[in-house]
Amino acid sequence: MVKKKPREMTGAELKSMLKSSINLKSLGGVRCPELNVSPEDLKWWRDAKIGMFVHWGLYSILGRGEWVRYNEQIPKEEYEALAWEFNPKDFKMTEWTHLAKSFGAKYMVFVTKHHDGFALWDSPGSYEGFTSYNTASKRDFVAEYVQACREAELRVGLYYSPMDWRFPGYFDPKGLPENAALMKKQCYAQVEELCSKYGKIDILWYDGAWLAHKGSDTSSAWFWEPEKLNKMAKSYNPKMLCNPRSGWEGDFYCDEGSHEIVGKILPVPWEKCMCICSGTSWGWLPDDPVSDFDWLIRMMVNVVCRDGNWLVNIGPDRNGKVSPEIANRIKEIGDWLRTYGESIYNTRGGPIEPVDHVYGTTSSGDTIYLHIIDRDKFTGQKLPIAPYEVKTVTTFDGVPCEYNITDGLLSIKLPENLPADEKSLADTILKIKVDRQIEHKEYERIYFTGKE
């Protein structure tokens, strides 16, 4: 049998085909199929659906965003002096893992080093020893985080930024090749430390492989040699998942930001990462407004119904704390998931394509979960249910719904006594039992060219 070759596709072709608002980052990365994990090894991540992201570092002292060092052109000595103020004495990493558990997250991703170069672990490979372990706190926060995740039975994700504003060679890698080489040396050393010192790592989440703030992670692959970098990283954790932000195509794709999600189900593994607050900064901002509950629920549903994962960021303050408003919203989402999680966890998007702003579906076993995000617009909708035969249609709580099928199209009448409070209106879930197991396709192997 001739093995089917992956087809090539541009980002524009994907968006046109799916009529989607989803913007996958870093398409067209270096191809190295031997690095990709198997579908079996990706399954836990596809089942997990919900993750928590944490941005925290020296920038959390200033409260003006994680790009403050660059945006305000803070002198090197002045910014690096903040490391001697970064000493959250009363903070325990279990505070974050408790938040993640209350949120309903199954995995976490923790920023170990952002673009400012400050490493939150004992990193011998750090240029000039710019680490939390060498400064005021004398702590290896990565070690504490990994231990807390394992104790909480959360999968461990580590964010790492290869770029570093401390190196002039970052801004002019061809004009200052020796200095740029020092930055690259630091990257390889630190990635090896993260992958070798802390046991099993489940996700390596890169960000910032582009050079001189130009182009993309993909266009800078010539410099980082991501195939070599990730072969080294995966030699310690062969089943570790990587995103595409190192210049290698990765194991899954990313859409970043708080823009709404519309369009069809994506045929590739993907993750939506966004902030629980306004999204104007990933790092801590004082008085950053928390997003509304119903908006967050609809965002989650729109992602999962398109077969994506939802990675939600918090930005703790200098002491590792989040506001009561953030903590309350996290608990509200978690309470919702504890009630309705059956329709989210361990499901796949589909089999019925979503209708933007109206409904989407997830499925598991012989059950299709119909997520209705606008009851009024849902009235009169006809759902293409073929080739499945419907056995029952009920509310999530088991109340039967009237329905009929004509020419393979399913029409459902919603019960009149459905709850009408804000939380119930955010997502009305029906269960459609069918005559057999829902068929789920394996992700199609697509090589993105990187061209639009």
Stockholm file with secondary structure:
# STOCKHOLM 1.0

chainA/1-452         MVKKKPREMTGAELKSMLKSSINLKSLGGVRCPELNVSPEDLKWWRDAKIGMFVHWGLYSILGRGEWVRYNEQIPKEEYEALAWEFNPKDFKMTEWTHLAKSFGAKYMVFVTKHHDGFALWDSPGSYEGFTSYNTASKRDFVAEYVQACREAELRVGLYYSPMDWRFPGYFDPKGLPENAALMKKQCYAQVEELCSKYGKIDILWYDGAWLAHKGSDTSSAWFWEPEKLNKMAKSYNPKMLCNPRSGWEGDFYCDEGSHEIVGKILPVPWEKCMCICSGTSWGWLPDDPVSDFDWLIRMMVNVVCRDGNWLVNIGPDRNGKVSPEIANRIKEIGDWLRTYGESIYNTRGGPIEPVDHVYGTTSSGDTIYLHIIDRDKFTGQKLPIAPYEVKTVTTFDGVPCEYNITDGLLSIKLPENLPADEKSLADTILKIKVDRQIEHKEYERIYFTGKE
#=GR chainA/1-452 SS CCCCCCEEECHHHHHHHHTCCCCBSSCSCBCCGGGSCCHHHHHHHHHHCEEEEECCSTHHHHTSCTTHHHHTTCCHHHHHGGGGTCCCTTCCTHHHHHHHHHHTCSEEEEEEECTTCCBSSCCTTSGGGCBSTTSTTCCCHHHHHHHHHHHTTCEEEEEECCCCTTCHHHHCTTTSHHHHHHHHHHHHHHHHHHHHSSSCCCEEEECCCCBTTBSCTTTTHHHHCHHHHHHHHHHHCTTCEECSTTSBCCSSEEEESSCCCCSSCCSSCEEEEEESSCSSCSSCCTTCCCCCHHHHHHHHHHHHTTTEEEEEEECCCTTSCCCHHHHHHHHHHHHHHHHHGGGTTTCEECSSCCBTTTEEEEEETTEEEEEESCHHHHTTCCEECTTCCEEEEEETTCCBCEEEEETTEEEEECCTTCCCSHHHHHCEEEEEEESSCCCCCCCCCEEECSCC
#=GC SS_cons         CCCCCCEEECHHHHHHHHTCCCCBSSCSCBCCGGGSCCHHHHHHHHHHCEEEEECCSTHHHHTSCTTHHHHTTCCHHHHHGGGGTCCCTTCCTHHHHHHHHHHTCSEEEEEEECTTCCBSSCCTTSGGGCBSTTSTTCCCHHHHHHHHHHHTTCEEEEEECCCCTTCHHHHCTTTSHHHHHHHHHHHHHHHHHHHHSSSCCCEEEECCCCBTTBSCTTTTHHHHCHHHHHHHHHHHCTTCEECSTTSBCCSSEEEESSCCCCSSCCSSCEEEEEESSCSSCSSCCTTCCCCCHHHHHHHHHHHHTTTEEEEEEECCCTTSCCCHHHHHHHHHHHHHHHHHGGGTTTCEECSSCCBTTTEEEEEETTEEEEEESCHHHHTTCCEECTTCCEEEEEETTCCBCEEEEETTEEEEECCTTCCCSHHHHHCEEEEEEESSCCCCCCCCCEEECSCC
//
